[in-house]
Amino acid sequence: MTAKNYVTSISVNNTTRNKFIALSNIYEVTQKDLLSSLVDKEIAQLSSKDKSNFAFILKAIEIKDSFKNNKKRGNYNE
C-alpha cells in the first residue's frame, strides 16, 4: 500500500504557532517535516504497552482508510 498524503488541520494558539514556525526555520525543514519528526520522537518515547496500543490503533486507521479508498473506486476485493 502506498502512502497517501492527507491534509489535516489543527488549531493551536498564536504562541504555539509562532514557536512551531521558529523551530522549522531553525532546523531548516518544512513545517510538515518538523511535525513528522516530532510525532516520531513522541512515539519512540512511549512505553511498550502504549506502543502496542498505538500499533493497534494505527492499523485500524490504515484499514479504515484502505476500505474508504477502495469504496470510492468501487473495488471491494483488495
Biopython code that builds the backbone (N, CA, C, O; Angstrom):
import numpy as np
from Bio.PDB.StructureBuilder import StructureBuilder

atoms = [
    (1, "MET", "N", (0.848, -1.177, 0.000)),
    (1, "MET", "CA", (0.000, 0.000, 0.000)),
    (1, "MET", "C", (0.889, 1.234, 0.000)),
    (1, "MET", "O", (1.799, 1.350, 0.821)),
    (2, "THR", "N", (0.631, 2.135, -0.900)),
    (2, "THR", "CA", (1.437, 3.349, -0.964)),
    (2, "THR", "C", (0.922, 4.367, 0.036)),
    (2, "THR", "O", (-0.271, 4.424, 0.333)),
    (3, "ALA", "N", (1.831, 5.156, 0.540)),
    (3, "ALA", "CA", (1.458, 6.190, 1.499)),
    (3, "ALA", "C", (0.728, 7.303, 0.775)),
    (3, "ALA", "O", (1.150, 7.753, -0.290)),
    (4, "LYS", "N", (-0.357, 7.735, 1.357)),
    (4, "LYS", "CA", (-1.137, 8.816, 0.777)),
    (4, "LYS", "C", (-1.024, 10.020, 1.696)),
    (4, "LYS", "O", (-1.108, 9.894, 2.918)),
    (5, "ASN", "N", (-0.834, 11.172, 1.105)),
    (5, "ASN", "CA", (-0.767, 12.396, 1.898)),
    (5, "ASN", "C", (-2.165, 12.951, 2.116)),
    (5, "ASN", "O", (-2.965, 13.032, 1.184)),
    (6, "TYR", "N", (-2.449, 13.330, 3.343)),
    (6, "TYR", "CA", (-3.725, 13.923, 3.702)),
    (6, "TYR", "C", (-3.468, 15.320, 4.236)),
    (6, "TYR", "O", (-2.388, 15.615, 4.748)),
    (7, "VAL", "N", (-4.459, 16.163, 4.113)),
    (7, "VAL", "CA", (-4.397, 17.489, 4.712)),
    (7, "VAL", "C", (-5.149, 17.406, 6.030)),
    (7, "VAL", "O", (-6.324, 17.041, 6.065)),
    (8, "THR", "N", (-4.470, 17.744, 7.099)),
    (8, "THR", "CA", (-5.066, 17.749, 8.422)),
    (8, "THR", "C", (-4.857, 19.120, 9.024)),
    (8, "THR", "O", (-3.748, 19.653, 9.002)),
    (9, "SER", "N", (-5.905, 19.687, 9.553)),
    (9, "SER", "CA", (-5.750, 20.991, 10.189)),
    (9, "SER", "C", (-5.875, 20.829, 11.695)),
    (9, "SER", "O", (-6.669, 20.028, 12.190)),
    (10, "ILE", "N", (-5.089, 21.592, 12.397)),
    (10, "ILE", "CA", (-5.150, 21.597, 13.855)),
    (10, "ILE", "C", (-5.241, 23.042, 14.315)),
    (10, "ILE", "O", (-4.738, 23.950, 13.654)),
    (11, "SER", "N", (-5.875, 23.239, 15.430)),
    (11, "SER", "CA", (-5.975, 24.581, 15.992)),
    (11, "SER", "C", (-4.998, 24.699, 17.152)),
    (11, "SER", "O", (-5.024, 23.890, 18.080)),
    (12, "VAL", "N", (-4.155, 25.688, 17.097)),
    (12, "VAL", "CA", (-3.226, 25.979, 18.186)),
    (12, "VAL", "C", (-3.283, 27.473, 18.469)),
    (12, "VAL", "O", (-3.714, 28.267, 17.633)),
    (13, "ASN", "N", (-2.841, 27.834, 19.658)),
    (13, "ASN", "CA", (-2.834, 29.259, 19.952)),
    (13, "ASN", "C", (-1.685, 29.940, 19.204)),
    (13, "ASN", "O", (-0.797, 29.268, 18.680)),
    (14, "ASN", "N", (-1.707, 31.236, 19.159)),
    (14, "ASN", "CA", (-0.735, 32.000, 18.386)),
    (14, "ASN", "C", (0.700, 31.763, 18.855)),
    (14, "ASN", "O", (1.619, 31.711, 18.038)),
    (15, "THR", "N", (0.895, 31.621, 20.166)),
    (15, "THR", "CA", (2.235, 31.392, 20.707)),
    (15, "THR", "C", (2.799, 30.068, 20.213)),
    (15, "THR", "O", (3.954, 29.995, 19.793)),
    (16, "THR", "N", (1.976, 29.018, 20.264)),
    (16, "THR", "CA", (2.417, 27.706, 19.782)),
    (16, "THR", "C", (2.700, 27.747, 18.289)),
    (16, "THR", "O", (3.684, 27.171, 17.823)),
    (17, "ARG", "N", (1.851, 28.420, 17.546)),
    (17, "ARG", "CA", (2.057, 28.565, 16.101)),
    (17, "ARG", "C", (3.390, 29.238, 15.813)),
    (17, "ARG", "O", (4.145, 28.785, 14.953)),
    (18, "ASN", "N", (3.679, 30.312, 16.525)),
    (18, "ASN", "CA", (4.929, 31.044, 16.307)),
    (18, "ASN", "C", (6.144, 30.200, 16.679)),
    (18, "ASN", "O", (7.164, 30.241, 15.992)),
    (19, "LYS", "N", (6.036, 29.433, 17.770)),
    (19, "LYS", "CA", (7.133, 28.541, 18.165)),
    (19, "LYS", "C", (7.385, 27.489, 17.087)),
    (19, "LYS", "O", (8.530, 27.173, 16.762)),
    (20, "PHE", "N", (6.302, 26.959, 16.545)),
    (20, "PHE", "CA", (6.402, 25.942, 15.506)),
    (20, "PHE", "C", (7.091, 26.499, 14.259)),
    (20, "PHE", "O", (7.956, 25.843, 13.679)),
    (21, "ILE", "N", (6.713, 27.690, 13.854)),
    (21, "ILE", "CA", (7.336, 28.340, 12.698)),
    (21, "ILE", "C", (8.817, 28.600, 12.975)),
    (21, "ILE", "O", (9.665, 28.365, 12.115)),
    (22, "ALA", "N", (9.122, 29.086, 14.184)),
    (22, "ALA", "CA", (10.517, 29.377, 14.545)),
    (22, "ALA", "C", (11.358, 28.106, 14.540)),
    (22, "ALA", "O", (12.475, 28.105, 14.023)),
    (23, "LEU", "N", (10.831, 27.021, 15.113)),
    (23, "LEU", "CA", (11.574, 25.757, 15.121)),
    (23, "LEU", "C", (11.841, 25.245, 13.710)),
    (23, "LEU", "O", (12.939, 24.776, 13.411)),
    (24, "SER", "N", (10.843, 25.336, 12.854)),
    (24, "SER", "CA", (11.046, 24.846, 11.486)),
    (24, "SER", "C", (12.099, 25.683, 10.769)),
    (24, "SER", "O", (12.844, 25.162, 9.939)),
    (25, "ASN", "N", (12.167, 26.966, 11.079)),
    (25, "ASN", "CA", (13.199, 27.812, 10.481)),
    (25, "ASN", "C", (14.581, 27.497, 11.038)),
    (25, "ASN", "O", (15.563, 27.476, 10.295)),
    (26, "ILE", "N", (14.660, 27.255, 12.336)),
    (26, "ILE", "CA", (15.953, 26.930, 12.957)),
    (26, "ILE", "C", (16.498, 25.622, 12.393)),
    (26, "ILE", "O", (17.679, 25.528, 12.057)),
    (27, "TYR", "N", (15.635, 24.615, 12.291)),
    (27, "TYR", "CA", (16.064, 23.310, 11.770)),
    (27, "TYR", "C", (16.136, 23.284, 10.254)),
    (27, "TYR", "O", (16.590, 22.302, 9.666)),
    (28, "GLU", "N", (15.690, 24.357, 9.620)),
    (28, "GLU", "CA", (15.685, 24.475, 8.158)),
    (28, "GLU", "C", (14.954, 23.311, 7.508)),
    (28, "GLU", "O", (15.451, 22.688, 6.569)),
    (29, "VAL", "N", (13.772, 23.032, 8.024)),
    (29, "VAL", "CA", (12.904, 21.999, 7.481)),
    (29, "VAL", "C", (11.515, 22.594, 7.278)),
    (29, "VAL", "O", (11.191, 23.652, 7.817)),
    (30, "THR", "N", (10.705, 21.897, 6.495)),
    (30, "THR", "CA", (9.329, 22.351, 6.333)),
    (30, "THR", "C", (8.558, 22.071, 7.628)),
    (30, "THR", "O", (8.963, 21.235, 8.436)),
    (31, "GLN", "N", (7.467, 22.768, 7.806)),
    (31, "GLN", "CA", (6.633, 22.524, 8.975)),
    (31, "GLN", "C", (6.095, 21.096, 8.952)),
    (31, "GLN", "O", (5.944, 20.466, 9.999)),
    (32, "LYS", "N", (5.810, 20.596, 7.771)),
    (32, "LYS", "CA", (5.341, 19.214, 7.617)),
    (32, "LYS", "C", (6.398, 18.232, 8.114)),
    (32, "LYS", "O", (6.079, 17.300, 8.852)),
    (33, "ASP", "N", (7.655, 18.435, 7.713)),
    (33, "ASP", "CA", (8.730, 17.542, 8.149)),
    (33, "ASP", "C", (8.995, 17.666, 9.644)),
    (33, "ASP", "O", (9.282, 16.670, 10.309)),
    (34, "LEU", "N", (8.900, 18.878, 10.172)),
    (34, "LEU", "CA", (9.104, 19.082, 11.609)),
    (34, "LEU", "C", (8.023, 18.356, 12.401)),
    (34, "LEU", "O", (8.321, 17.682, 13.386)),
    (35, "LEU", "N", (6.779, 18.488, 11.978)),
    (35, "LEU", "CA", (5.699, 17.813, 12.685)),
    (35, "LEU", "C", (5.883, 16.300, 12.639)),
    (35, "LEU", "O", (5.678, 15.615, 13.640)),
    (36, "SER", "N", (6.265, 15.790, 11.493)),
    (36, "SER", "CA", (6.509, 14.352, 11.355)),
    (36, "SER", "C", (7.616, 13.902, 12.306)),
    (36, "SER", "O", (7.496, 12.866, 12.961)),
    (37, "SER", "N", (8.676, 14.672, 12.378)),
    (37, "SER", "CA", (9.790, 14.348, 13.265)),
    (37, "SER", "C", (9.361, 14.378, 14.731)),
    (37, "SER", "O", (9.735, 13.501, 15.509)),
    (38, "LEU", "N", (8.582, 15.378, 15.102)),
    (38, "LEU", "CA", (8.112, 15.486, 16.489)),
    (38, "LEU", "C", (7.206, 14.308, 16.850)),
    (38, "LEU", "O", (7.297, 13.770, 17.953)),
    (39, "VAL", "N", (6.345, 13.914, 15.933)),
    (39, "VAL", "CA", (5.466, 12.765, 16.181)),
    (39, "VAL", "C", (6.300, 11.502, 16.350)),
    (39, "VAL", "O", (6.048, 10.709, 17.258)),
    (40, "ASP", "N", (7.298, 11.307, 15.476)),
    (40, "ASP", "CA", (8.165, 10.129, 15.591)),
    (40, "ASP", "C", (8.898, 10.091, 16.924)),
    (40, "ASP", "O", (9.053, 9.024, 17.517)),
    (41, "LYS", "N", (9.351, 11.254, 17.402)),
    (41, "LYS", "CA", (10.032, 11.309, 18.703)),
    (41, "LYS", "C", (9.080, 10.936, 19.831)),
    (41, "LYS", "O", (9.468, 10.232, 20.763)),
    (42, "GLU", "N", (7.848, 11.398, 19.754)),
    (42, "GLU", "CA", (6.864, 11.064, 20.787)),
    (42, "GLU", "C", (6.565, 9.570, 20.784)),
    (42, "GLU", "O", (6.447, 8.957, 21.845)),
    (43, "ILE", "N", (6.444, 8.989, 19.612)),
    (43, "ILE", "CA", (6.177, 7.550, 19.512)),
    (43, "ILE", "C", (7.330, 6.759, 20.117)),
    (43, "ILE", "O", (7.109, 5.769, 20.814)),
    (44, "ALA", "N", (8.552, 7.191, 19.853)),
    (44, "ALA", "CA", (9.731, 6.494, 20.378)),
    (44, "ALA", "C", (9.765, 6.510, 21.901)),
    (44, "ALA", "O", (10.351, 5.615, 22.510)),
    (45, "GLN", "N", (9.151, 7.504, 22.525)),
    (45, "GLN", "CA", (9.170, 7.634, 23.978)),
    (45, "GLN", "C", (8.025, 6.898, 24.670)),
    (45, "GLN", "O", (7.957, 6.887, 25.899)),
    (46, "LEU", "N", (7.128, 6.286, 23.905)),
    (46, "LEU", "CA", (6.009, 5.572, 24.506)),
    (46, "LEU", "C", (6.488, 4.333, 25.254)),
    (46, "LEU", "O", (7.497, 3.724, 24.897)),
    (47, "SER", "N", (5.758, 3.977, 26.282)),
    (47, "SER", "CA", (6.045, 2.715, 26.981)),
    (47, "SER", "C", (5.699, 1.566, 26.044)),
    (47, "SER", "O", (5.016, 1.762, 25.039)),
    (48, "SER", "N", (6.169, 0.370, 26.372)),
    (48, "SER", "CA", (5.902, -0.778, 25.497)),
    (48, "SER", "C", (4.400, -1.040, 25.387)),
    (48, "SER", "O", (3.918, -1.390, 24.310)),
    (49, "LYS", "N", (3.663, -0.880, 26.468)),
    (49, "LYS", "CA", (2.207, -1.068, 26.434)),
    (49, "LYS", "C", (1.570, -0.027, 25.530)),
    (49, "LYS", "O", (0.707, -0.357, 24.716)),
    (50, "ASP", "N", (1.985, 1.227, 25.665)),
    (50, "ASP", "CA", (1.424, 2.285, 24.831)),
    (50, "ASP", "C", (1.822, 2.110, 23.366)),
    (50, "ASP", "O", (1.039, 2.422, 22.469)),
    (51, "LYS", "N", (3.035, 1.613, 23.122)),
    (51, "LYS", "CA", (3.451, 1.351, 21.735)),
    (51, "LYS", "C", (2.578, 0.263, 21.119)),
    (51, "LYS", "O", (2.217, 0.341, 19.945)),
    (52, "SER", "N", (2.243, -0.742, 21.907)),
    (52, "SER", "CA", (1.370, -1.814, 21.426)),
    (52, "SER", "C", (-0.014, -1.258, 21.100)),
    (52, "SER", "O", (-0.575, -1.549, 20.044)),
    (53, "ASN", "N", (-0.558, -0.458, 22.011)),
    (53, "ASN", "CA", (-1.859, 0.169, 21.774)),
    (53, "ASN", "C", (-1.800, 1.076, 20.553)),
    (53, "ASN", "O", (-2.724, 1.095, 19.741)),
    (54, "PHE", "N", (-0.715, 1.822, 20.428)),
    (54, "PHE", "CA", (-0.525, 2.711, 19.281)),
    (54, "PHE", "C", (-0.548, 1.911, 17.980)),
    (54, "PHE", "O", (-1.186, 2.318, 17.009)),
    (55, "ALA", "N", (0.145, 0.778, 17.963)),
    (55, "ALA", "CA", (0.206, -0.054, 16.755)),
    (55, "ALA", "C", (-1.181, -0.562, 16.373)),
    (55, "ALA", "O", (-1.527, -0.570, 15.192)),
    (56, "PHE", "N", (-1.980, -0.986, 17.351)),
    (56, "PHE", "CA", (-3.330, -1.459, 17.066)),
    (56, "PHE", "C", (-4.202, -0.330, 16.508)),
    (56, "PHE", "O", (-4.937, -0.526, 15.539)),
    (57, "ILE", "N", (-4.117, 0.842, 17.119)),
    (57, "ILE", "CA", (-4.915, 1.986, 16.670)),
    (57, "ILE", "C", (-4.497, 2.394, 15.261)),
    (57, "ILE", "O", (-5.341, 2.652, 14.404)),
    (58, "LEU", "N", (-3.187, 2.448, 15.030)),
    (58, "LEU", "CA", (-2.672, 2.833, 13.714)),
    (58, "LEU", "C", (-3.135, 1.840, 12.645)),
    (58, "LEU", "O", (-3.536, 2.248, 11.555)),
    (59, "LYS", "N", (-3.084, 0.554, 12.947)),
    (59, "LYS", "CA", (-3.526, -0.464, 11.990)),
    (59, "LYS", "C", (-5.012, -0.301, 11.683)),
    (59, "LYS", "O", (-5.426, -0.440, 10.532)),
    (60, "ALA", "N", (-5.813, -0.009, 12.700)),
    (60, "ALA", "CA", (-7.253, 0.197, 12.489)),
    (60, "ALA", "C", (-7.502, 1.402, 11.580)),
    (60, "ALA", "O", (-8.378, 1.364, 10.716)),
    (61, "ILE", "N", (-6.738, 2.457, 11.779)),
    (61, "ILE", "CA", (-6.879, 3.648, 10.930)),
    (61, "ILE", "C", (-6.500, 3.317, 9.491)),
    (61, "ILE", "O", (-7.177, 3.736, 8.553)),
    (62, "GLU", "N", (-5.417, 2.566, 9.321)),
    (62, "GLU", "CA", (-4.979, 2.184, 7.973)),
    (62, "GLU", "C", (-6.019, 1.307, 7.283)),
    (62, "GLU", "O", (-6.266, 1.469, 6.088)),
    (63, "ILE", "N", (-6.627, 0.388, 8.013)),
    (63, "ILE", "CA", (-7.667, -0.469, 7.449)),
    (63, "ILE", "C", (-8.872, 0.380, 7.035)),
    (63, "ILE", "O", (-9.428, 0.197, 5.952)),
    (64, "LYS", "N", (-9.263, 1.300, 7.901)),
    (64, "LYS", "CA", (-10.393, 2.182, 7.602)),
    (64, "LYS", "C", (-10.109, 3.011, 6.356)),
    (64, "LYS", "O", (-10.962, 3.132, 5.478)),
    (65, "ASP", "N", (-8.903, 3.585, 6.279)),
    (65, "ASP", "CA", (-8.539, 4.389, 5.108)),
    (65, "ASP", "C", (-8.534, 3.544, 3.844)),
    (65, "ASP", "O", (-9.000, 3.987, 2.794)),
    (66, "SER", "N", (-8.008, 2.330, 3.944)),
    (66, "SER", "CA", (-7.961, 1.432, 2.793)),
    (66, "SER", "C", (-9.369, 1.088, 2.323)),
    (66, "SER", "O", (-9.647, 1.095, 1.124)),
    (67, "PHE", "N", (-10.245, 0.790, 3.258)),
    (67, "PHE", "CA", (-11.625, 0.470, 2.910)),
    (67, "PHE", "C", (-12.301, 1.664, 2.257)),
    (67, "PHE", "O", (-12.999, 1.517, 1.253)),
    (68, "LYS", "N", (-12.095, 2.843, 2.823)),
    (68, "LYS", "CA", (-12.703, 4.057, 2.280)),
    (68, "LYS", "C", (-12.199, 4.329, 0.865)),
    (68, "LYS", "O", (-12.982, 4.691, -0.014)),
    (69, "ASN", "N", (-10.892, 4.157, 0.641)),
    (69, "ASN", "CA", (-10.331, 4.384, -0.684)),
    (69, "ASN", "C", (-10.836, 3.355, -1.691)),
    (69, "ASN", "O", (-11.124, 3.702, -2.837)),
    (70, "ASN", "N", (-10.944, 2.100, -1.277)),
    (70, "ASN", "CA", (-11.458, 1.055, -2.164)),
    (70, "ASN", "C", (-12.923, 1.294, -2.492)),
    (70, "ASN", "O", (-13.361, 1.059, -3.618)),
    (71, "LYS", "N", (-13.669, 1.756, -1.516)),
    (71, "LYS", "CA", (-15.088, 2.032, -1.712)),
    (71, "LYS", "C", (-15.271, 3.149, -2.736)),
    (71, "LYS", "O", (-16.176, 3.086, -3.567)),
    (72, "LYS", "N", (-14.420, 4.167, -2.681)),
    (72, "LYS", "CA", (-14.505, 5.270, -3.645)),
    (72, "LYS", "C", (-14.253, 4.774, -5.053)),
    (72, "LYS", "O", (-14.856, 5.266, -6.007)),
    (73, "ARG", "N", (-13.352, 3.788, -5.188)),
    (73, "ARG", "CA", (-13.025, 3.235, -6.504)),
    (73, "ARG", "C", (-13.992, 2.131, -6.913)),
    (73, "ARG", "O", (-13.963, 1.671, -8.054)),
    (74, "GLY", "N", (-14.851, 1.703, -5.985)),
    (74, "GLY", "CA", (-15.774, 0.623, -6.272)),
    (74, "GLY", "C", (-15.109, -0.739, -6.267)),
    (74, "GLY", "O", (-15.626, -1.685, -6.863)),
    (75, "ASN", "N", (-13.973, -0.849, -5.604)),
    (75, "ASN", "CA", (-13.217, -2.095, -5.578)),
    (75, "ASN", "C", (-13.225, -2.633, -4.147)),
    (75, "ASN", "O", (-12.554, -2.076, -3.279)),
    (76, "TYR", "N", (-13.962, -3.689, -3.894)),
    (76, "TYR", "CA", (-14.068, -4.251, -2.554)),
    (76, "TYR", "C", (-13.228, -5.511, -2.367)),
    (76, "TYR", "O", (-13.265, -6.114, -1.294)),
    (77, "ASN", "N", (-12.484, -5.916, -3.369)),
    (77, "ASN", "CA", (-11.764, -7.192, -3.312)),
    (77, "ASN", "C", (-10.311, -7.069, -2.882)),
    (77, "ASN", "O", (-9.610, -8.080, -2.863)),
    (78, "GLU", "N", (-9.826, -5.896, -2.539)),
    (78, "GLU", "CA", (-8.417, -5.754, -2.145)),
    (78, "GLU", "C", (-8.246, -5.994, -0.681)),
    (78, "GLU", "O", (-7.130, -5.918, -0.169)),
]
sb = StructureBuilder()
sb.init_structure("model")
sb.init_model(0)
sb.init_chain("A")
sb.init_seg("    ")
for serial, (resi, resn, name, xyz) in enumerate(atoms, 1):
    if name == "N":
        sb.init_residue(resn, " ", resi, " ")
    sb.init_atom(name, np.array(xyz, "f"), 0.0, 1.0, " ", f" {name:<3s}", serial, name[0])
structure = sb.get_structure()
